[in-house]
Amino acid sequence: MDKKVKKKILQQIPYGAYIVGTQTEDGKDWLMFGTWLMQTSFKPTLVAFAFRKDSRTLANVRRSKSFAVSFIREGTQDVAELVLDGAFEKVKTERTTSGLPVLSDGAGWIECHVVNQIPEGDHPIVLAEVADVGPGKGKPIFLESLGWHYGG
Ligand SMILES: Cc1cc2nc3c(=O)[nH]c(=O)nc-3n(C[C@H](O)[C@H](O)[C@H](O)COP(=O)(O)O)c2cc1C
């Protein structure tokens, strides 16, 4: 297999741009920038998110069995870099009724409750039911518009 072609083809898969909100063991908010999300069922409403094996977020998700996904909206791209830099205090968040951190200024959010996990690979898949949603404003942005790739 041609590695360059493989990378090019796989990077054609379209992705969104999300902030995943969880809580640490001692109850602190934890934010992660991520892209590997898709819906997998209408009834029940299920989504799958692939989390890096060694990420704090995956550890939080496995412990609490829940996570929230906020959709970054146009004009607020800075949030992605702030979260990647770990500058959580500069990101305006609010809480879902169950206490998970979501973007105050995003294009909406979903709260997800874990129903299953697929451990293979360096990004284990977490299958989760959408348990709550919050409206947002504006339009969501996509990974390509940030000029970034995650795939290949
Ligand atoms: C463009 C881009 C996309 C990313 N997408 C994901 C993703 O879908 N899943 C994931 O676990 N990490 C993703 N990451 C890495 C996370 O942002 C994060 O740095 C890493 O997983 C560590 O997470 P932690 O802070 O929870 O330990 C992505 C990073 C970049 C730069």
The ligand as a MOL file (V3000), in Angstrom:
LIG
                    3D

  0  0  0     0  0            999 V3000
M  V30 BEGIN CTAB
M  V30 COUNTS 31 33 0 0 0
M  V30 BEGIN ATOM
M  V30 1 C -6.9510 18.3070 14.8060 0
M  V30 2 C -7.0270 17.4520 16.0420 0
M  V30 3 C -8.0610 16.5230 16.1830 0
M  V30 4 C -8.1400 15.6950 17.3050 0
M  V30 5 N -9.1560 14.7850 17.4090 0
M  V30 6 C -9.1790 13.9430 18.4750 0
M  V30 7 C -10.2140 12.9710 18.6020 0
M  V30 8 O -11.1180 12.8510 17.7770 0
M  V30 9 N -10.1660 12.1380 19.6930 0
M  V30 10 C -9.1950 12.2670 20.6550 0
M  V30 11 O -9.2190 11.5130 21.6270 0
M  V30 12 N -8.2250 13.1810 20.5570 0
M  V30 13 C -8.1970 14.0350 19.5010 0
M  V30 14 N -7.2160 14.9650 19.4040 0
M  V30 15 C -6.2060 15.0270 20.4820 0
M  V30 16 C -6.8300 15.7180 21.6890 0
M  V30 17 O -7.1610 17.0730 21.3690 0
M  V30 18 C -5.9330 15.7080 22.9250 0
M  V30 19 O -4.8020 16.4550 22.7360 0
M  V30 20 C -5.5120 14.3510 23.4060 0
M  V30 21 O -6.4420 13.3550 23.1220 0
M  V30 22 C -5.2750 14.4020 24.9100 0
M  V30 23 O -6.5180 14.5330 25.5650 0
M  V30 24 P -6.6060 14.8270 27.1260 0
M  V30 25 O -6.3800 16.3100 27.3100 0
M  V30 26 O -8.0140 14.4350 27.5110 0
M  V30 27 O -5.5690 13.9990 27.8280 0
M  V30 28 C -7.1570 15.8190 18.3140 0
M  V30 29 C -6.1370 16.7740 18.1840 0
M  V30 30 C -6.0700 17.5780 17.0750 0
M  V30 31 C -4.9640 18.5850 16.9570 0
M  V30 END ATOM
M  V30 BEGIN BOND
M  V30 1 1 1 2
M  V30 2 1 2 3
M  V30 3 2 2 30
M  V30 4 2 3 4
M  V30 5 1 4 5
M  V30 6 1 4 28
M  V30 7 2 5 6
M  V30 8 1 6 7
M  V30 9 1 6 13
M  V30 10 2 7 8
M  V30 11 1 7 9
M  V30 12 1 9 10
M  V30 13 2 10 11
M  V30 14 1 10 12
M  V30 15 2 12 13
M  V30 16 1 13 14
M  V30 17 1 14 15
M  V30 18 1 14 28
M  V30 19 1 15 16
M  V30 20 1 16 17
M  V30 21 1 16 18
M  V30 22 1 18 19
M  V30 23 1 18 20
M  V30 24 1 20 21
M  V30 25 1 20 22
M  V30 26 1 22 23
M  V30 27 1 23 24
M  V30 28 2 24 25
M  V30 29 1 24 26
M  V30 30 1 24 27
M  V30 31 2 28 29
M  V30 32 1 29 30
M  V30 33 1 30 31
M  V30 END BOND
M  V30 END CTAB
M  END
